[in-house]
């Protein structure tokens, strides 16, 4: 089985479309979506495009899905993200129902990669932080709920691609399709159950054309500023690690 993993799309339909056109994604047996799918400038259109994948798509709930559902039902969140309330209000009722029913963890047997768990942040929590340079004790802690048969863990949330070993398990983060930190483009991963191979991939697309599409098609009032930040420039991975780092307990 060949599995394409797409994470943190954040409603950036042009980036998603570029990835879905990749031959290795179009030809994959499964496409796993590891959360934070729709919280962005084109939430309705992004979800519709993914629903069209049918049973090939395996969905995982991220913290953004949980927050969108809370907001759509009249609740509030602690995340100071101005685009999230707008995106939640834009969703159709059937889309809110879809997001509300997503599981936090999915599991596949991927042959040479073994029993593989897909989650958003960690298998036990959809927003806790573990990074490529987090200490081993932290990783053992956040993976402590897994049974011994799990050989591979695929997560997202931090928008930076990596692959590393943790106490004989392989941990993979495909990076972000729609809001990458470190380098531009749409980041994703390809898992090969026959060979046990994991490839971190980056799909380049026309950022200026994507910027124009978002300006023309999104109803978000601040879409120009949003797209300028996430399409025309990319947050440094060094800056991101400095911001996220204290959340893995390293400051203590």
Secondary structure, 3 states (H helix, E strand, C coil): CEEEEECCCCCCHHHHHHHHCCHHHHCCCEEEEECCCCCCCCHHHHHHHHHCCHHHEEEECCHHHHHHHHHHCCCCCCCCCHHHHHHHHHCCHHHHHHHHCCCCCEEEECHHHCEEEECCCECCECCCCCCCCCCHHHHHHHCCCCCCCEEEEEECCCCCCEEEEECCEEEEECCCCCCCECCCCEEEEEEECCCCEEEEEEECCCHHHHHHHHHHHCCCCCHHHHHHHHHHCCECHHHHHHHHHHHHCCCC
